[in-house]
């Protein structure tokens, strides 16, 4: 798979949690023809966005210190913890409703989230949106995102540990 090779190359060319995650997000954004990709950590039943790439509005900036309770996204969290993806085009209205506050409906045709799994545990999420002028995400798109998130997941424990050692107030 060419996407996997491009991701491996991007990861190998970077070091440090934020640089590797950003390089990964850029590759995923390109491979999915996404409007945006956000990589989020999941710790202690809280989400924390660490990298956003793509066509974000300036009002959508992130503060890596800000955390969001998983309880605000119960359906999405349940799926991620079961190592499943979720897509806005699913028949489950709950997923779409949970994300109305963060997904500008006039700018996107759909969104998806796939878990970042490391050592059998969900450590984060790759969340992508598609431009309103593009078709919604397909099952094939989900598989590409899942495969690339798995590649990142293999590096996550080491990257997180190194980052936390170098940044104790992280």
N, C-alpha and C positions, 0 to 999 in steps of 0.2 A: 504494500500500500504506500503510495507516494506521500500521502499526508503524514503517515507515521515517520517516514524518513525525514521529511521537512521539519517535523517537530523535534526529532532526535538531534538534528543539526542545530536548530535554534537553542535547544537546551544546552548542548555541548559548548556553544559559543558564549554562553552567559554563566555568571556565577552569582550566588546570593539569592535568597528567597524572592525578593521583589523583581529582580531582573529576569530570573528564570520564569517566574509566573507571568510577567508581562510578555516575554517572548512567546510563551505558550499561548497566551490569550490572543496575540496577534495572529499566530498560525491558525488557531481555531476560528477566529473571526473571518479570515480569508477563506479557509476551507468550507465554511458554512455559508459564505456570502451573507454574513450577518451584519446588522446595523451596529450592534454593540455586543461585547462580551465582558462579563464581570466574573472575576474569580473571588470566591468568598470562602473564608475559613469557617469551620463549624466546631465550636468548643463550648463545653458546659452549657448546652442547650441555647447557645447564642450564635448568631451569624455576625461576621465582620467582613465587609468588603475590603479587599486589599489591592486589587487592580481592576481598572476599567479601561477598555480600549474600544475604539470605533468612533461612531458619529454621535457622541454624547452632546447634549445641550450643556452649556456652562453651569446651569442650575443643578445638574446631576453630578456635581463633583463629590468626592468622597473624603471622609475623615477616617483614617484607619483605626482611630481610637474608639469610634462609635460602634456600638453593638446593637443588634436587633434580636429580640426574643424569638426563639423558634415557635413559640405559642402563637405568634402573629400569622404564621404560615403552617397551620396544622396538617393540611392535606399534602402540601409539598414536602414538608419535613418527614411525614410518615413514609412517603414514597422514597425519598432519599435514604432514610435509615434502613429501608428494605432493599437498598442497592438498586433502586429502579429510577428511571428517568420520568419526567413529567413534561407534557407538551400542552400548550394552550388549546390546540385543536382536539384534545381529548373530549370525550363526551361528559367528563366531570366538570360541571359548572363551578364547583368549589375552587379548583385551581385557578381559573380565570378570575373569579371574584377576589381571591386572596391577593392577587398581583395588580389589581386595578390601581392601587395607590402608587405603585412604582413603575408601571408600564404605561407610557402615554399612548392611549388607543389610537389617536390620530396619526401617530408616527410609526406604528408597528403593525404588521399583519399577524404576528404571533411571537411566542417565546417558548423557551424550553430550559429545563434544568437537568443536569446530569451530576451524579455524585462523584466526588474525588475520593477514592478508597485507597487507604494505605494500611497494610498489615491487617486487613479484614475489617477495618473500621472506617466509617465515613469521617473524613477530615475536612471536607469542604464541598464546594459546588461550583460548577461552571454553568453560568446563566447567560443565555444568548437571546437576542431579539432580532427580528427580521424587519427590514424597511416595509412600510405600508404598501409600496409599489411592487414588492416581491411576493411570491407565493409563501404560504405558511410552511413551517418545517415539516419534513416528511420522516417516516421511519428510518430511511437511509441516512438522513441528516443526524438523527439521534444516535445511530450506530457509529457514525464518524466521530461525533462529539464524545460519546462514551469511550471509544478506543483512545482518543487523544487525552481525555481526562485520566484514563487508566495509566497512560505513559507518565503523566505528571505525578499521579499518585505514588508511583514507585520511587520518586525522588523526594516526596513531601516530608517524610519523617526527618531525614537528614537536613534538608533545607530549613525546616522549622526549628530544629534543635540549634543549628548554627546561628540562625537569626536571633533566637531568644538569648543565646549566650552573648552575642555581640550587642544586643539591645535589651538589657534587663527590664527596662520600663515598658517594653513592648506590650 
